[in-house]
Amino acid sequence: MDLRIFSYLPNPRIWKATIAARLCGIDIDVIGAPPKDLPRWLWDFEAHLMTEQERKDLASSARKSRLGFGGNVLYKSDGFLDANPFGTVPTAFNPDGSIGIFESNSIMRTVARLGSDTYSLYGHDAYSASRIDGFLDASLIFARDSQLYLLSLSAGDVQGEIHKAAKQALHTYLSGLDRALSPDCPFLAGDVLSLADICAVAELALFMRELNYKQVLSEASLDLINGPEINERFPLITEHFHNLCNHEAFAPDVLPYLENLSPR
Ligand SMILES: N[C@@H](CCC(=O)N[C@@H](CS)C(=O)NCC(=O)O)C(=O)O
């Protein structure tokens, strides 16, 4: 095992690492459970489902969640917070658990660095690597508005302001990605597949969860942000996304997830 990741599952943010790992020949140990079960887990390098007794004994590790767990109490060990001071999932660890890595983009970078001799995903010099970083930073800006929007949809309390911010964020992100592929660039950061492409596919697939909340949107008199007109407006990134979804390193994660999206 080269890297351990603890997360709720499935989580498109961890595909960034698992897709890179398939390409680079890196062995990742993924531990986790559906989001609703994680309040009964100990968040730790040795993360596991707690027994009732353990839960009582670990009362000092109980902490109120901040984002994505409905305010539930989560059991985060001190070691977990040492590893990830922000207390979020996904969190990754080096093989002996002495180093924690947080933020899904940085977890993905770890895989690329570990496997760089097998497959180069992170540029060939300081300039090309930094250009890839630019795409990852732009993705994180989009991801913040996307996250707040999806959480408000799943809580059934989406409001106009959040919807507007997410729409603007998606348009800004897609117009940059579309421009990067124009007129005929094969990949986002140049001639070869890189972390920029992997990250974009994961974040865009995550946003597609919006489809699960058509009913919530119509009750709030709000439109579907990622509707068919997006494909017409941003044709290059739309095609790139679909091609990559069917790529052998992406398909095992992405296709089952997309197939399970259903208009409710
Ligand atoms: N930008 C972060 C997002 C991670 C994040 O915000 N995770 C939330 C769940 S969606 C979390 O772990 N919340 C824990 C808490 O609320 O205490 C990444 O890409 O890894």
The ligand as an SDF file (V2000), in Angstrom:
LIG
                    3D

 20 19  0  0  0  0  0  0  0  0999 V2000
  -12.0860   20.9750   -0.8030 N   0  0  0  0  0  0  0  0  0  0  0  0
  -12.1100   19.7780    0.0070 C   0  0  0  0  0  0  0  0  0  0  0  0
  -13.5270   19.4840    0.4400 C   0  0  0  0  0  0  0  0  0  0  0  0
  -13.5960   18.5250    1.6160 C   0  0  0  0  0  0  0  0  0  0  0  0
  -14.8230   18.7660    2.4830 C   0  0  0  0  0  0  0  0  0  0  0  0
  -15.3090   19.9030    2.6010 O   0  0  0  0  0  0  0  0  0  0  0  0
  -15.3480   17.6970    3.0970 N   0  0  0  0  0  0  0  0  0  0  0  0
  -16.4920   17.8300    3.9840 C   0  0  0  0  0  0  0  0  0  0  0  0
  -17.6130   16.9270    3.5060 C   0  0  0  0  0  0  0  0  0  0  0  0
  -18.2440   17.4330    1.9330 S   0  0  0  0  0  0  0  0  0  0  0  0
  -16.1100   17.3330    5.3750 C   0  0  0  0  0  0  0  0  0  0  0  0
  -15.2460   16.4830    5.4980 O   0  0  0  0  0  0  0  0  0  0  0  0
  -16.7560   17.8280    6.4500 N   0  0  0  0  0  0  0  0  0  0  0  0
  -16.4130   17.4110    7.7850 C   0  0  0  0  0  0  0  0  0  0  0  0
  -17.1050   18.2140    8.8460 C   0  0  0  0  0  0  0  0  0  0  0  0
  -18.1200   18.8250    8.5500 O   0  0  0  0  0  0  0  0  0  0  0  0
  -16.6510   18.2150    9.9890 O   0  0  0  0  0  0  0  0  0  0  0  0
  -11.5000   18.6160   -0.8210 C   0  0  0  0  0  0  0  0  0  0  0  0
  -11.5150   18.6930   -2.0550 O   0  0  0  0  0  0  0  0  0  0  0  0
  -10.9840   17.6600   -0.2240 O   0  0  0  0  0  0  0  0  0  0  0  0
  1  2  1  0
  2  3  1  0
  2 18  1  0
  3  4  1  0
  4  5  1  0
  5  6  2  0
  5  7  1  0
  7  8  1  0
  8  9  1  0
  8 11  1  0
  9 10  1  0
 11 12  2  0
 11 13  1  0
 13 14  1  0
 14 15  1  0
 15 16  2  0
 15 17  1  0
 18 19  2  0
 18 20  1  0
M  END
$$$$
